[in-house]
Amino acid sequence: MSRRLPLLLVVCLLLTPAAKASAQGASAPRISFEEGAVVASGLAPGAPVFWFGVEYRVDEEYSTELVRRYDLGTAGADGTARLDLEGPVVRRSCWVVVDGTSGVYEVAAPEGYRIARAERPPWLGVGNAAEPDGILDERTYLVGLVVRPGVGAWTFVGGDGGDRDVNPEAGQLRFSLEQLDPLPGSPAAPQKSASGDLWFTVDPLKMEISVNRGGVAQ
């Protein structure tokens, strides 16, 4: 899946693996990059593994292409999982791997490119009574992954005023949780957020990534 976007250069801030592991309260997996693959290690053997990646490609004529990747795998007996690509890993990209059982995760970028954190991350919009909860954000276009450890994972993509934006007001996106798209093997998306839910949200215009747990920015 791709979307044409204008070329934009950004200044990025790095979140170290040690900081992420401390925040999760467990040993985070590690991501490494090969010529045509992304490899995760330190996962629980046999655990379901959710992958999420965003690549921002620029060709020789400076035309740009956004590629979103979602995948489901299983960690091997050695605690590793591999996401094979059809070509080299794009330098301007960010990648997420999540242990689908425990919820430990890693966010990484190839050498020469760093992880940019959003100045204002998304936040939880609590629905009234039977109304579904939502993911709210003030940015104009987002792609993302929601993981509920031990249950499943769901994807979302859309822009302000688009089909997936249930907020009629301009300037604020709202993705309804129940409208998120399940990855293979996952049930229909839940109506309400849970304390252990993980959101990974990328603004592809700036290549910024946000991580939320239970609707709270990490």
C-alpha positions as MATLAB code, in Angstrom:
seq = 'MSRRLPLLLVVCLLLTPAAKASAQGASAPRISFEEGAVVASGLAPGAPVFWFGVEYRVDEEYSTELVRRYDLGTAGADGTARLDLEGPVVRRSCWVVVDGTSGVYEVAAPEGYRIARAERPPWLGVGNAAEPDGILDERTYLVGLVVRPGVGAWTFVGGDGGDRDVNPEAGQLRFSLEQLDPLPGSPAAPQKSASGDLWFTVDPLKMEISVNRGGVAQ';
ca = [
       0.000    0.000    0.000;
       1.421    3.390   -0.858;
       0.644    7.075   -0.759;
       2.464    9.909   -2.529;
       3.764   12.534   -0.123;
       5.931   15.680   -0.335;
       9.599   15.371    0.564;
      10.350   16.621    4.071;
      13.517   16.630    6.151;
      13.223   16.319    9.927;
      15.411   16.577   13.036;
      15.026   13.432   15.146;
      15.462   12.457   18.799;
      16.607    8.993   19.834;
      14.937    6.809   22.456;
      17.481    4.245   23.631;
      16.635    0.531   24.039;
      17.653    0.741   27.722;
      15.113    3.507   28.342;
      12.365    1.530   26.613;
      13.152   -1.642   28.536;
      13.023    0.258   31.817;
       9.679    1.823   30.905;
       8.213   -1.587   30.054;
       9.457   -3.232   33.226;
      10.882   -6.162   31.255;
      13.650   -6.905   28.804;
      12.704   -5.414   25.452;
      13.427   -7.349   22.278;
      16.095   -6.045   19.907;
      15.746   -5.205   16.215;
      18.599   -5.579   13.733;
      18.697   -5.004    9.990;
      19.968   -7.184    7.179;
      20.173   -6.443    3.448;
      16.561   -7.456    2.803;
      15.095   -8.220    6.203;
      14.277   -6.907    9.663;
      15.174   -9.327   12.479;
      13.999   -9.314   16.095;
      15.702  -11.173   18.942;
      15.022  -11.554   22.650;
      11.399  -12.635   22.158;
       9.688  -15.423   24.093;
      10.050  -18.662   22.097;
       6.794  -19.544   20.350;
       5.188  -16.166   21.070;
       3.071  -14.467   18.412;
       4.944  -11.508   16.929;
       3.371   -8.372   15.458;
       5.349   -6.247   13.009;
       4.680   -2.647   11.972;
       6.882   -0.627    9.641;
       6.713    2.647    7.736;
       9.105    3.318    4.851;
       9.485    6.700    3.161;
      11.058    6.078   -0.220;
      12.579    8.699   -2.532;
      13.581    7.766   -6.093;
      16.164    9.346   -8.406;
      13.643   11.940   -9.567;
      12.766   12.853   -5.967;
       9.337   11.302   -6.230;
       8.267    9.897   -2.861;
       6.320    6.831   -1.806;
       5.005    5.826    1.596;
       4.924    2.080    2.272;
       3.110    0.670    5.311;
       3.919   -2.840    6.494;
       1.962   -4.995    8.918;
       2.747   -8.638    9.530;
       2.174  -11.474   11.981;
       4.771  -14.124   12.777;
       5.916  -16.505   15.489;
       9.152  -16.356   17.472;
      11.392  -19.363   16.918;
      12.866  -21.612   19.586;
      15.827  -19.222   19.798;
      13.545  -16.240   20.470;
      14.039  -14.635   17.055;
      11.598  -13.568   14.343;
      12.308  -12.392   10.814;
      10.436  -10.083    8.461;
      11.672  -10.633    4.906;
      11.305   -7.729    2.466;
      11.245   -7.700   -1.316;
      14.222   -5.329   -1.421;
      16.770   -3.518    0.764;
      15.619   -1.853    3.979;
      14.958    1.815    3.264;
      17.146    4.095    5.405;
      14.319    6.524    6.119;
      12.048    4.079    7.907;
      10.930    3.059   11.385;
      10.008   -0.400   12.639;
       8.117   -1.883   15.569;
       8.076   -5.454   16.846;
       5.751   -6.571   19.648;
       5.651   -9.810   21.597;
       1.939  -10.554   21.271;
       1.787  -12.429   24.578;
       3.693  -10.186   26.996;
       3.418   -6.874   25.152;
       7.143   -6.080   25.327;
       8.192   -4.179   22.237;
      11.010   -2.452   20.418;
      11.026    0.603   18.133;
      14.049    0.995   15.855;
      15.384    2.602   12.701;
      18.223    1.609   10.351;
      21.743    2.924   10.900;
      21.962    6.531    9.777;
      18.367    7.317   10.650;
      16.889    7.940   14.099;
      13.556    7.744   15.877;
      11.653   11.044   16.077;
       9.174   11.437   18.923;
       6.013   13.485   18.372;
       5.848   16.789   20.251;
       2.227   16.035   21.127;
       1.287   12.340   21.012;
      -2.261   11.024   20.536;
      -4.571   10.668   23.507;
      -7.549    8.549   24.540;
     -11.052    9.819   23.850;
     -13.353    7.989   26.269;
     -16.761    7.267   24.763;
     -19.927    7.947   26.714;
     -21.809    4.824   27.892;
     -22.003    2.448   24.906;
     -20.126    4.832   22.590;
     -16.742    3.395   21.540;
     -13.490    4.914   22.751;
     -11.267    6.625   20.220;
      -7.705    7.579   19.364;
      -7.484   11.384   19.122;
      -4.746   13.429   17.469;
      -4.237   16.910   16.056;
      -2.016   15.828   13.154;
      -3.433   15.615    9.644;
      -2.580   12.043    8.599;
      -1.617    8.985   10.654;
      -0.921    5.287   10.314;
      -0.728    2.918   13.245;
      -1.042   -0.363   15.067;
      -2.937   -1.219   18.263;
      -1.945   -4.345   20.205;
      -3.832   -5.876   23.113;
      -1.401   -8.481   24.493;
      -2.852  -11.954   24.601;
      -5.805  -10.934   22.408;
      -4.780   -9.501   19.030;
      -3.738   -6.511   16.946;
      -5.502   -3.982   14.736;
      -4.389   -1.394   12.209;
      -5.556    2.075   11.261;
      -4.776    4.724    8.657;
      -6.488    7.967    7.726;
      -6.498   11.726    7.559;
      -8.399   14.635    9.009;
     -11.844   14.661    7.383;
     -11.331   11.232    5.779;
     -13.534    8.135    5.901;
     -12.016    6.869    9.161;
     -12.194   10.226   10.953;
     -15.363   10.126   13.079;
     -14.811   13.638   14.437;
     -16.822   16.102   12.301;
     -14.682   19.054   13.394;
     -11.661   20.003   11.281;
      -8.258   19.997   12.944;
      -8.666   16.901   15.115;
      -8.599   13.257   14.057;
     -10.591   10.606   15.908;
     -10.246    6.926   15.048;
     -13.037    4.845   16.596;
     -11.529    1.732   18.197;
     -14.302   -0.529   16.971;
     -13.563    0.442   13.348;
      -9.909   -0.639   13.403;
      -8.911   -3.443   11.018;
      -7.857   -6.768   12.614;
      -4.679   -8.521   11.585;
      -5.118  -12.188   10.575;
      -6.084  -14.310   13.582;
      -7.265  -11.345   15.650;
     -10.896  -10.813   16.681;
     -12.964   -7.772   15.766;
     -11.618   -4.577   17.315;
     -12.832   -3.794   20.859;
     -15.147   -0.916   21.673;
     -13.290    0.151   24.792;
      -9.629    0.721   25.597;
      -7.824   -1.422   28.195;
      -4.939   -0.482   30.474;
      -2.483   -2.761   28.677;
      -3.336   -1.675   25.131;
      -0.373   -0.478   23.077;
      -0.715    2.150   20.350;
       2.053    2.749   17.828;
       1.243    5.832   15.771;
       3.324    7.283   12.926;
       2.965   10.665   11.269;
       4.452    9.856    7.833;
       4.754   13.517    6.845;
       7.343   14.066    9.603;
       8.240   10.409   10.258;
       7.421   10.875   13.943;
       6.346    7.908   16.053;
       4.366    7.844   19.293;
       3.878    4.975   21.749;
       0.914    4.902   24.139;
      -0.012    2.315   26.760;
      -3.627    2.375   27.887;
      -3.992    5.719   26.126;
      -1.082    7.264   28.074;
       2.008    8.433   26.186;
       5.176    6.481   26.995;
];
